[in-house]
């Protein structure tokens, strides 16, 4: 009998955001941490993998989608400016998500071509 794979299964959330923010990645991870705590953020495995104008793709562990959606729904303020986030779609693969939503993907990185650069 074969052992099952120990690799994590992920789901991808397409998040729409309205408002001004300097760093969407920081806003998403910060709000999830504020809502769920440090341990909860670790348990969800939430990570922003792609950013496009007005949209972001967030990777979470399978089974944790509802917790992350709830945390993102509570976002209303980031660094003193108003911001609102809502989840538009949940997908099992990033390819299907980008294809349905018309997000251009870079073949090199596997995500969209407009990535936020870290300092």
Backbone as JSON, one array per atom type, in Angstrom:
{
  "sequence": "XXXXXXXXXXXXXXXXXXXXXXXXXXXXXXXXXXXXXXXXXXXXXXXXXXXXXXXXXXXXXXXXXXXXXXXXXXXXXXXXXXXXXXXXXXXXXXXXXXXXXXXXXXXXXXXXXXXXXXX",
  "N": [[0.84, -1.17, 0.0], [0.53, 2.22, -0.82], [1.94, 5.17, 0.6], [0.28, 8.21, 1.48], [0.76, 11.44, 0.07], [2.75, 13.82, 1.76], [2.78, 16.41, 1.2], [1.6, 19.78, 1.39], [-1.73, 20.84, 0.65], [-3.05, 23.44, -1.23], [-5.26, 26.27, -1.49], [-6.38, 28.9, -3.56], [-7.11, 32.28, -3.24], [-8.88, 34.84, -4.79], [-8.6, 38.13, -4.27], [-10.19, 41.2, -4.05], [-9.36, 44.59, -3.75], [-10.13, 47.81, -2.51], [-9.19, 51.16, -2.3], [-6.4, 53.03, -0.95], [-3.2, 51.78, -0.49], [0.11, 51.18, 0.59], [1.44, 48.77, 0.57], [0.17, 45.84, -0.32], [0.64, 43.22, 0.39], [1.59, 43.4, 3.03], [-0.68, 44.51, 4.24], [-2.61, 42.44, 3.96], [-1.42, 40.17, 5.29], [-0.97, 41.32, 7.79], [-3.57, 41.96, 8.72], [-4.76, 39.45, 8.82], [-3.19, 38.31, 10.78], [-3.84, 39.99, 12.89], [-6.52, 39.35, 13.28], [-6.55, 36.5, 13.63], [-4.32, 35.96, 15.16], [-0.83, 35.21, 15.8], [-0.27, 32.45, 15.8], [-2.58, 31.48, 14.54], [-2.34, 32.66, 12.02], [-0.1, 31.3, 11.11], [-1.13, 28.69, 11.06], [-3.02, 28.88, 8.99], [-1.44, 29.31, 6.81], [-1.31, 31.51, 5.15], [-0.42, 33.51, 2.4], [0.52, 36.09, 0.24], [0.71, 35.72, -3.13], [0.62, 36.94, -5.59], [0.14, 40.15, -7.07], [-1.96, 42.48, -8.54], [-3.23, 45.4, -10.17], [-5.65, 46.47, -8.09], [-6.34, 43.86, -7.42], [-5.47, 40.8, -5.75], [-3.76, 37.69, -5.27], [-4.11, 35.21, -2.94], [-2.57, 32.65, -1.19], [-3.65, 29.86, 0.64], [-3.82, 27.26, 3.12], [-5.58, 24.22, 2.45], [-8.85, 23.94, 3.68], [-8.71, 26.04, 5.4], [-9.85, 28.25, 4.31], [-12.22, 29.66, 4.98], [-11.61, 30.88, 7.41], [-9.6, 32.69, 6.67], [-10.98, 34.25, 4.79], [-12.85, 35.47, 6.5], [-11.12, 36.99, 8.1], [-10.09, 38.76, 6.17], [-12.39, 40.11, 5.45], [-12.76, 41.81, 7.56], [-11.0, 43.89, 7.22], [-10.49, 47.3, 7.21], [-8.95, 49.52, 7.51], [-5.76, 50.67, 6.84], [-2.69, 51.72, 7.72], [-3.73, 54.27, 8.34], [-5.27, 54.96, 6.13], [-8.31, 54.39, 4.37], [-9.35, 51.14, 3.46], [-10.73, 48.4, 1.7], [-11.42, 44.97, 1.55], [-12.38, 42.09, -0.31], [-13.26, 38.73, -0.98], [-13.32, 37.33, -4.11], [-13.27, 34.92, -5.53], [-12.56, 31.44, -5.1], [-10.12, 29.01, -5.7], [-8.7, 25.84, -6.68], [-6.35, 25.7, -8.07], [-3.78, 27.91, -9.15], [-3.53, 28.44, -11.82], [-6.08, 27.98, -12.98], [-7.53, 29.94, -11.66], [-6.34, 32.35, -12.54], [-6.84, 32.13, -15.27], [-9.66, 32.19, -15.48], [-10.21, 34.72, -14.49], [-8.77, 36.4, -16.07], [-6.19, 37.24, -15.48], [-2.91, 38.03, -16.2], [-0.29, 35.75, -16.44], [3.07, 35.16, -15.54], [5.3, 33.04, -17.11], [7.67, 32.35, -15.99], [7.57, 32.74, -13.16], [5.14, 31.68, -12.41], [3.08, 33.16, -11.5], [1.28, 36.28, -11.73], [2.51, 38.97, -13.87], [3.06, 41.4, -12.68], [4.54, 41.91, -10.0], [4.99, 42.73, -6.55], [7.86, 44.24, -5.42], [10.21, 43.35, -2.97], [11.97, 45.14, -0.41]],
  "CA": [[0.0, 0.0, 0.0], [1.34, 3.43, -0.94], [1.69, 6.25, 1.55], [-0.22, 9.44, 0.87], [1.74, 12.52, 0.01], [2.76, 14.71, 2.91], [2.81, 17.78, 0.7], [0.42, 20.56, 1.72], [-2.64, 21.22, -0.43], [-3.37, 24.86, -1.1], [-6.34, 26.91, -2.23], [-6.0, 30.25, -3.94], [-8.21, 33.23, -3.12], [-8.76, 36.08, -5.54], [-9.05, 39.19, -3.37], [-10.3, 42.53, -4.63], [-9.2, 45.6, -2.72], [-10.43, 49.19, -2.87], [-8.54, 52.09, -1.4], [-4.97, 53.23, -1.15], [-2.29, 51.13, 0.45], [1.46, 51.15, 0.05], [1.87, 47.39, 0.42], [-0.97, 44.94, -0.17], [1.1, 42.02, 1.12], [1.62, 43.73, 4.45], [-2.06, 44.7, 4.69], [-3.27, 41.14, 4.05], [-0.84, 39.36, 6.36], [-1.17, 42.02, 9.06], [-4.95, 41.84, 9.16], [-5.0, 38.05, 9.19], [-2.53, 38.12, 12.06], [-4.61, 40.72, 13.89], [-7.77, 38.62, 13.51], [-6.32, 35.12, 14.06], [-3.14, 35.84, 16.0], [0.36, 34.7, 15.12], [-0.45, 31.02, 15.6], [-3.63, 31.3, 13.53], [-1.78, 33.0, 10.71], [0.77, 30.19, 10.73], [-1.98, 27.54, 10.76], [-3.69, 29.07, 7.7], [-0.44, 29.33, 5.75], [-1.68, 32.59, 4.24], [0.69, 34.22, 1.76], [0.16, 36.76, -1.01], [1.62, 35.23, -4.16], [0.57, 37.79, -6.78], [-0.58, 41.4, -6.9], [-2.26, 43.22, -9.75], [-3.95, 46.62, -9.82], [-6.97, 46.23, -7.54], [-6.57, 42.45, -7.1], [-4.34, 40.04, -5.21], [-3.97, 36.26, -5.13], [-3.64, 34.79, -1.64], [-2.49, 31.2, -1.05], [-3.95, 29.38, 1.99], [-3.94, 25.81, 3.23], [-6.92, 23.7, 2.24], [-9.61, 23.84, 4.91], [-8.56, 27.29, 6.15], [-10.34, 29.33, 3.47], [-13.23, 30.45, 5.68], [-10.95, 31.72, 8.43], [-8.9, 33.79, 5.99], [-12.02, 35.13, 4.24], [-13.38, 36.25, 7.61], [-10.11, 37.97, 8.47], [-10.0, 39.79, 5.13], [-13.63, 40.9, 5.48], [-12.66, 42.79, 8.64], [-10.05, 44.94, 6.88], [-11.1, 48.59, 6.87], [-8.01, 50.61, 7.7], [-4.35, 50.27, 6.75], [-1.79, 52.87, 7.84], [-4.48, 55.52, 8.37], [-6.1, 55.17, 4.95], [-9.38, 53.4, 4.26], [-9.17, 50.08, 2.47], [-11.73, 47.35, 1.84], [-11.04, 43.76, 0.82], [-13.38, 41.04, -0.38], [-12.84, 37.56, -1.74], [-14.17, 37.16, -5.28], [-13.29, 33.54, -6.01], [-11.63, 30.48, -4.5], [-9.79, 28.0, -6.69], [-7.73, 24.85, -6.26], [-5.07, 25.95, -8.76], [-3.58, 29.3, -9.53], [-3.73, 28.53, -13.27], [-7.51, 28.12, -13.23], [-7.96, 31.23, -11.13], [-5.86, 33.4, -13.44], [-7.49, 31.97, -16.56], [-11.05, 32.63, -15.38], [-10.27, 36.14, -14.17], [-8.02, 37.17, -17.06], [-4.95, 37.76, -14.93], [-1.77, 37.55, -16.98], [0.7, 35.03, -15.63], [4.43, 35.04, -16.03], [5.67, 31.62, -17.14], [8.85, 32.16, -15.16], [7.26, 32.68, -11.74], [3.9, 30.97, -12.14], [2.06, 34.11, -11.06], [1.14, 37.38, -12.68], [3.77, 39.63, -14.21], [3.28, 42.61, -11.89], [4.78, 41.52, -8.62], [5.51, 43.75, -5.66], [9.26, 43.94, -5.09], [10.59, 43.57, -1.57], [13.15, 46.0, -0.23]],
  "C": [[0.89, 1.24, 0.0], [0.96, 4.47, 0.12], [1.15, 7.47, 0.82], [0.87, 10.51, 0.94], [1.63, 13.41, 1.25], [2.8, 16.18, 2.5], [1.51, 18.5, 1.04], [-0.41, 20.84, 0.47], [-3.09, 22.65, -0.19], [-4.63, 25.2, -1.88], [-5.9, 28.34, -2.48], [-7.23, 31.14, -3.92], [-7.91, 34.44, -3.99], [-9.4, 37.17, -4.7], [-9.06, 40.5, -4.13], [-10.13, 43.54, -3.5], [-9.46, 46.98, -3.3], [-9.77, 50.09, -1.84], [-7.05, 52.15, -1.68], [-4.19, 52.51, -0.06], [-0.91, 51.08, -0.21], [1.93, 49.72, -0.21], [0.71, 46.45, 0.71], [-0.57, 43.71, 0.61], [1.1, 42.25, 2.62], [0.21, 43.9, 5.01], [-2.76, 43.36, 4.9], [-2.72, 40.34, 5.23], [-1.04, 40.0, 7.73], [-2.58, 41.87, 9.6], [-5.3, 40.41, 9.55], [-4.38, 37.77, 10.55], [-3.29, 38.83, 13.17], [-5.88, 39.97, 14.26], [-7.53, 37.24, 14.14], [-5.17, 34.96, 15.05], [-1.99, 35.23, 15.21], [0.21, 33.2, 14.83], [-1.5, 30.74, 14.52], [-3.15, 31.63, 12.13], [-0.88, 31.88, 10.21], [-0.06, 28.97, 10.32], [-2.67, 27.67, 9.4], [-2.71, 29.03, 6.55], [-0.67, 30.44, 4.74], [-0.45, 33.32, 3.71], [0.19, 34.84, 0.46], [1.18, 36.35, -2.06], [1.62, 36.1, -5.42], [-0.26, 39.03, -6.48], [-0.75, 42.04, -8.27], [-3.08, 44.42, -9.32], [-5.37, 46.28, -9.37], [-7.26, 44.8, -7.15], [-5.29, 41.83, -6.55], [-4.74, 38.57, -5.14], [-3.31, 35.82, -3.83], [-3.69, 33.26, -1.58], [-2.74, 30.81, 0.4], [-4.01, 27.86, 1.97], [-5.39, 25.37, 3.06], [-7.6, 23.49, 3.59], [-9.57, 25.1, 5.75], [-9.15, 28.49, 5.41], [-11.32, 30.24, 4.21], [-12.61, 31.37, 6.72], [-10.27, 32.92, 7.79], [-9.91, 34.77, 5.38], [-12.62, 36.02, 5.32], [-12.4, 37.33, 8.04], [-10.0, 39.09, 7.45], [-11.25, 40.67, 5.1], [-13.59, 41.99, 6.54], [-11.72, 43.95, 8.33], [-10.82, 46.21, 6.53], [-10.14, 49.75, 6.98], [-6.59, 50.07, 7.65], [-3.51, 51.53, 6.72], [-2.54, 54.2, 7.71], [-5.33, 55.8, 7.15], [-7.13, 54.04, 4.85], [-9.11, 52.39, 3.17], [-10.23, 49.01, 2.77], [-11.29, 46.17, 1.0], [-12.21, 42.79, 0.82], [-12.88, 39.93, -1.3], [-13.84, 37.36, -2.89], [-14.33, 35.7, -5.67], [-12.26, 32.71, -5.25], [-11.39, 29.38, -5.51], [-8.75, 27.05, -6.11], [-6.38, 25.02, -6.92], [-4.98, 27.41, -9.15], [-3.8, 29.49, -11.04], [-5.2, 28.74, -13.61], [-8.02, 29.48, -12.78], [-7.56, 32.36, -12.07], [-6.55, 33.32, -14.79], [-8.92, 32.51, -16.53], [-11.16, 34.14, -15.17], [-9.47, 37.02, -15.14], [-6.76, 37.81, -16.52], [-3.8, 37.17, -15.74], [-0.74, 36.93, -16.06], [2.05, 35.04, -16.32], [4.8, 33.56, -16.01], [6.85, 31.33, -16.22], [8.49, 31.95, -13.69], [6.01, 31.88, -11.42], [2.8, 31.86, -11.63], [1.98, 35.24, -12.07], [2.45, 38.13, -12.85], [4.05, 40.88, -13.38], [3.37, 42.25, -10.43], [5.31, 42.69, -7.82], [6.92, 43.35, -5.26], [9.51, 44.25, -3.62], [11.85, 44.4, -1.5], [14.28, 45.22, 0.34]]
}
